[in-house]
């Protein structure tokens, strides 16, 4: 897809709510931390494509429903690194 790119998750909270899922449930299934998911939900963190795919797969939704490409110039320096 976009090797090395970072993705924001503007729809993650809505999908979790619609499915009645908790961040802890998703973290367990996607192989990440509840803390990182919380930061994704509030827009304070981005993810790489691999983690984004695991999150989308766990929720059973298309990657494109949850994530949008975030240009490096749009990112806060604190979002540069993620799990």
N, C-alpha and C positions, 0 to 999 in steps of 0.2 A: 504494500500500500504506500506508505510514506516513511521509509526508513529513517530513523532518528528523529522523527517529528514528535511534537507534544500535542496532546489533545485535552481540551476542557470538556466537562461533563454537565452542560446546562440542564439536561433533562433527567439526570439521575434521581434526584429526590422525587420527582413526579412519578417515575416508574416504580420506585420502591414503595411509595404510598399506594399507588394503584394496585400493586400486587400484595400489599399487606406485609411486606418484608422489612426486616430490621437490618441496619448496617452491619451488625455483628454476623448475621446469617450470610450476607453477601461477602464479607471479608473472609470468612471461613471457606466459602466455595471458590472465591477468586484467588486465594492464596496471598492475601495482603492483610493490612491491619485496619482495624476499625477507625483508628486515628486518621489514616490517610483517606479513607472513604469519607469521613466527616469533613475533611478539608476539600475534597472534591465537590461535595454537596454544596458547600458555601462558596465555591469558586476560588479558593485560596491555593489550589494545587492543580497541577496537570499530570497526565500519565503518558507513558509511552504506548505504542500500539499493542504490544504484547499483553500488558496488563488490561488495557481497554478491551481487547478481545476476550480475555478471561471474564471480565465483568459482564460484558454483553452476553456471553455464552451462559453464564450462571443465571442470568435473568431471562434468558430465552428470547432476547430481542436483537434486532440488527444493530451492529456497531454504530451505524450512521444515525440511529434514533437517539443514542446517548451522547455521542461525542462529536465535537467539531474541532477542526484543525486550528491550532493557535500559533500564530506567527511569533517568532522569538521577540520581535520588536514590541509585541503586545503584552509580553509576560513580565511579571514582577521578578526581579532576580531571585527571590526566595522560592519561586516555583520551578527553577531550573532542574532540580534533582527530585526524583521520586523513585518509589519501589518498582 
